[in-house]
Amino acid sequence: MDDKIKNILYKIVPSTETEIPLLSWHLHKLDIYEKSQGEWYIKSHDSYGKEKLVFNENKNQKAPEEIVRQLFLFELTDITLNIMN
């Protein structure tokens, strides 16, 4: 994860490592990108793969719950894969 993405992530969830420590090892898997000027999206890790707005710099709107949701999806996927193997 490059520094620009880390900075955006910390703007959305300022204390990522302390607020969601059990899921922090999945942070590098998040697909966060700037779609248009100041609008940051995440590609969902579900079967639909939809884009979801997680940060709008212009309006200072944040969606930390979506970051947590995506981290839980990665965790559940890993658990499921471990059970199946």
KAZIFEN-V822256 format. One line per field, one symbol per residue. ss: DSSP state (A for helix, B for strand, O for the rest). phi: phi as a letter, one per 30 degrees, with the letter a starting at -180 (. if undefined). A space follows every 10 residues. Layout:
ss->???
phi->???
//
This chain:
ss->OOAAAAAAAA AAOOOAAAAO AAAAAAAAAO OBBBBBOOBB BBBOOOOOOO BBBBBBOOOO BBOAAAAAAA AAAAAAAAAA AAAAO
phi->.ddddddded ddbecedcdb ddcddceddd ccacdbeicc cbddccddid dbdcacddch cbbddddded dddddddddd ddddc
//
